[in-house]
Amino acid sequence: MNKTKMNSTLFFFIFLSTCIDICLSDSDNLQDTCPTATTGKQTVFINGFPCKNPNSIVASDFKSSKLSRPGDTDNYLHSSLTHITALDFPGLNTLGLSIARTDLEVNGLMVPHSHPRASEMFFVSTGVVLAGFIDTQTKLFQKTLKPGEVFVFPQGLLHFCINDGFNSAVVFSVLNSQNPGVVKIADECLSLMRP
C-alpha cells in the first residue's frame, strides 16, 4: 500500500471515529433552564418535554416536596416507590436526571428489576438494606448498607433491595436519565403466561 493511500485511510478512520463520538453523545442544552411546559397536548415527541416560555419560569419549577412524605407500604411487598421525573418535577427537564424514594418496612423488598436507559445511585437514609445486582455473567454483587452508605446499579442490570434490619428503611435514588424506564422481571414473566 502506498503512503498516500495509507494516509487517506488513516485520516478516514480518524474522521469516522470523531463523527461516531459526536453522534453518540447527548447534545448540550441550548438554554440555561428548560422546565417542562405542562399545559396543552404534546404534539411533538422529543427526548424530553417542551420547555416553558423563559419569561414564565419561576423558582418553584426547581423545587419538589414529593419525596418528603413516606409512601404506602401496606402491601404484600411491604414497600413503596415514589419516582419523580420531569413530568412531575418541571426543573428536571433536559437535565438527564430522575429521583426516587423507596420506603421499606421490616422484611420489605423491591422486586428484581432493571432500568434499560439508566444507572442508579442508591443512598440509604435510614435503616439497614441489602442491595445487589446480577451482571451478564450471572455473578451476584451484594452488600448490606447502613445509613449514609451508597451503592450503584449499572445500567440495564437486574437489581433488588431488601430491608435487612429491624426497623423501617428509607432509600433515595438518583438515576442518570430523565426517562430511565423499568422492567420488572416477575411482572413481565407473569404477563406472558396470562391468556
Buried (B, 14 or more C-beta within 10 A) or exposed (E): EEEEEEEEEEEEEEEEEEEEEEEEEEEEBEEEBBBBBBEEEEEEEEEBBBBBEEEEBEEEBEEBEEBEEEBEBEEEBBBBBBBBBBBBBBBBBBBBBBBBBBBBBBEBBBEBBBBEBBBBEBBBEBBBBBBBBBEEEEEEBBEBBEBEBEBEBBBBBBBBBBBBBEEBBBBBBBBBBBBBEBEBEEEEEEEEEEE
